[in-house]
Amino acid sequence: MFGDEDAGGGVAGFGGFDGFDDAFRRLGAPGSILDMLNAMQGMNWGGRGGGGGMRENERAAMPTETYARGADENENETCSVCLSQMETGEEAKRLGCKHVYHPACIDRWLERSRLCPVCKRDVCAAR
């Protein structure tokens, strides 16, 4: 399907991703594919919440814990925001859905969306 590439190494007929961006711009769409995906993230898909982020006081009120790998786990969990492994003894935030993150990572995420980055549950409803 995408095997036909033009001389520029992009997808034939589009000039690569820059060509897609140009086509979106001509249509009056967001400036780049990433802008479009970021805009879509804020939409209310399938009736789920998350269109807006949490206020600073709500994020600050979320409890933190000291991370420790569970006895039944083979390796430390990974923060799905920064993609780094959690280290035993470091501060962590565990959401109501049980996914764990570095506090700075999840707070930054929750500024924009109330949805867990992994399971897409509304963080406010999961508490």
C-alpha positions in Angstrom: 0.0 0.0 0.0 2.7 2.5 0.9 5.4 0.7 -1.1 5.5 3.2 -3.9 7.9 5.9 -2.8 8.7 9.0 -4.8 12.3 10.2 -5.4 12.2 12.2 -2.2 11.7 9.0 -0.1 8.2 9.9 0.9 4.9 8.4 0.1 4.1 8.7 -3.7 2.0 11.6 -4.6 2.4 13.4 -1.3 6.0 14.3 -1.0 6.4 12.5 2.3 4.9 13.8 5.6 5.7 17.4 4.6 3.4 16.8 1.7 0.7 15.6 4.0 1.2 18.7 6.1 0.9 20.9 3.0 -2.3 19.2 2.0 -3.8 19.7 5.4 -2.8 23.4 5.4 -4.4 23.9 2.0 -7.6 22.4 3.4 -7.5 24.8 6.4 -6.6 22.0 8.7 -4.1 22.3 11.6 -0.6 23.1 10.7 0.9 19.7 11.1 -0.1 16.1 11.7 1.1 16.4 15.3 -1.1 19.5 15.7 -4.0 17.6 14.3 -3.4 14.6 16.7 -3.1 17.0 19.7 -6.3 18.7 18.7 -8.1 15.3 18.4 -6.8 14.2 21.9 -8.9 16.9 23.4 -12.1 15.7 21.7 -14.7 13.8 23.7 -14.4 10.3 22.0 -17.2 7.9 22.6 -18.7 9.9 25.5 -15.5 9.7 27.6 -14.3 12.7 29.5 -10.9 14.2 29.3 -11.6 17.1 26.9 -9.9 19.4 29.4 -7.1 19.0 31.9 -7.1 19.0 35.6 -6.6 22.2 37.6 -3.3 22.6 39.5 -4.9 22.2 42.9 -6.5 18.9 41.7 -3.2 17.6 40.5 -1.4 18.7 43.7 -4.0 16.9 45.8 -3.3 13.5 44.1 -1.3 11.3 46.6 2.3 10.3 45.9 4.0 7.2 47.0 7.4 5.7 47.2 7.8 3.3 44.2 8.6 -0.3 45.0 8.5 -3.1 42.5 5.8 -5.7 43.4 6.9 -9.1 44.5 5.1 -10.7 41.5 6.7 -8.3 39.0 9.9 -9.3 37.0 11.0 -5.8 36.3 10.1 -2.2 37.4 7.1 -0.6 35.8 7.7 2.0 33.0 6.3 5.6 33.1 4.3 5.7 29.9 4.8 9.4 29.6 8.6 9.6 29.5 9.1 5.8 28.8 11.7 5.5 31.6 11.6 2.7 34.1 10.5 3.6 37.6 13.3 3.2 40.1 12.7 1.6 43.5 12.6 4.3 46.2 11.7 7.2 43.9 8.5 9.3 44.2 5.5 8.1 42.1 1.9 8.8 41.4 -0.5 5.8 41.0 -3.8 6.7 39.4 -7.1 5.1 40.4 -6.7 2.7 37.5 -3.4 1.5 39.1 -1.0 2.8 36.4 2.1 4.5 37.9 4.0 7.5 36.7 6.7 10.0 37.7 4.8 12.9 39.4 6.3 15.5 37.0 5.4 13.5 33.9 1.8 12.7 34.8 1.2 16.2 36.2 2.3 17.7 32.8 0.0 15.2 31.0 -2.9 16.0 33.3 -2.6 19.7 32.5 -4.0 18.8 29.1 -6.1 15.7 29.6 -8.0 14.0 32.5 -7.5 10.6 30.7 -4.9 8.0 31.8 -2.3 7.8 29.0 -2.5 4.0 29.0 -6.1 3.0 29.6 -7.9 6.3 28.7 -10.0 6.1 31.9 -11.1 9.5 33.3 -8.7 10.1 36.2 -11.3 12.1 38.1 -13.9 9.3 37.9 -11.3 6.6 38.8 -10.5 8.0 42.2 
